[in-house]
Structure formats: structure tokens, C-alpha cells
Amino acid sequence: MDNFFWLLLLAHLIADFPLQTDFVFRVKSQHPYGVLLHCGIVTGVTAAVCFPYLTLGAFWLVLLVKLVSHLIIDKSKLIITSKYLKDDIFFFILDQFLHITVILCIVQFYQPSYPLSDLSPLYNTSVLIILSGFIISVFGGTIWVFYMQLWVSQRSADPEQSPVAFPRMKKKLLGYFERLVMTVAFLLGNWFYLLVILTYLPRYILARDSFKNGLPIKVKVATSVLLSLVVGFALRRYIY
């Protein structure tokens, strides 16, 4: 994949995960035209990440394609999951697959006249890949954990199982920290693997009963560890 692809992917990940806050998601879901707010953020972040390309006329067409395609994909998902089918991990994966497919199509049909890596080391492809990996693990992990908890709870035979709720900010921040530390641990390897154990030791000590009897917390830990492992090892394989 070339530098332009990773620029567009990084912009997508920033807008879809850390910048799609609870407020943005609520507006997007509840207001008839709320999806425009999120799509505007996606387009604005793409313009900000690739701002040297704003002098190229053809790049404005890229921004238009990103805006329209994101609008169609997200609005279609909202309509389907609100009227016909329940939102689940399948729709989350499909949503991300379609957005990335659009990016792949864009880079197939258009390439800027120069890579931004020529302008600054911050635009180096390796930097973009590492940042993308950490955003997927740290911020995207919140979404993965939620949908996995939802998927498992829907198939649980336990009638007393509590309904799955999207985490509030305090729990989100704890999850961000845990996955950040674990991703670094799996990236660096060796003695850093101990960080994985140390990350969850305080949580286990303070909430031992939840670990013994609660299915959601087990799914959360397993999903967070697995995602951090996959991203950490993938980045390590790429770097080393």
C-alpha cells in the first residue's frame, strides 16, 4: 500500500473512532440529518491530515467522494439497523469494510503528484501505519469489546445476565489505557509481556467477583487482549 492510502486510512480511523464521541453518535443516530455532522468531521479530518494536497484541484474531488460515500454507508446502516435488523458486530465489520473499500478505490483511480513523505518525516508511511495500528487497538477496541459482549450475551443461556451497555467515559479511559499498555507490550516483546499481567492485576484484585461470575468482563478482557496482541504483533512484524 502506498503513502496516500495510509493517509486516507489514518484520517478515517481518527474520525470514526476517537472523534466519533458519544455526543456525535447520539446526534447521528437520533436526528434525521445527524449523520451529516459525523460525515463533516470525516471530511474535515481528511482535509486536515492531507492539508498540503488542498492546493491540488483533484484532491477536492477526493474529499467529495469521501463525504458522499460515508454519508451513504452510514445512513444506510442506520436505516437498516433501526427498521429491519438489529445492530451487531456483522454490521460493524461490514461498515468498516465498505469504508476501506472506498479508500482502496480512490487510490486506484487517483494519486497525488507527490507523496507527503517528501515534505516531512511525520508523513512517513511507517509513522502512519504505527499510528493507525494504535488507533485501531486503543480506540477501536472499545467498539470491538462492546459488539463482542453483545454477541456473546445474545447467545448466553443465563437468564440473569445483565444487558450490555456501552461504557461511559471513565470506563472508556481505563480501557484505552489497558489496550495502549498491552499493545506496546506485544510490540516490544521480551520482558514487556509482564505489562499484560500487571495491566489487569489491579482490575482483578478490585473486582474479583466480576471476573468469577460475570461473562461481560471476561469477554471484555479476552477481546482487549486479543486485539492488542494482533495489532502489537502485526506492528512488530512490520517494524522489525
Number of C-alpha atoms within 10 A of each C-alpha: 8 10 20 24 19 22 22 23 20 23 22 24 23 22 21 19 17 15 17 18 14 14 10 15 16 13 17 21 17 11 10 10 11 16 23 19 16 23 22 16 21 25 22 17 20 23 19 13 16 17 14 11 18 13 9 12 9 13 18 14 13 18 17 12 16 22 20 13 17 24 19 13 15 20 19 13 17 19 12 14 14 12 8 9 12 11 15 14 18 11 17 14 11 13 17 15 12 15 17 17 11 16 22 16 11 18 18 10 7 13 15 12 8 11 17 20 15 10 11 9 11 12 19 17 20 17 14 20 19 18 17 21 21 20 20 21 26 26 23 19 25 24 16 20 24 20 21 19 23 21 16 14 19 13 8 12 9 10 7 7 13 11 10 16 9 15 15 9 11 9 12 16 14 12 21 19 15 21 26 20 20 30 30 22 21 24 23 15 15 9 8 15 17 13 18 20 11 13 16 14 13 11 13 13 10 9 12 13 10 14 16 11 10 13 17 22 16 15 20 20 17 14 19 24 20 17 22 29 21 16 24 25 19 15 23 16 10 11 11 6
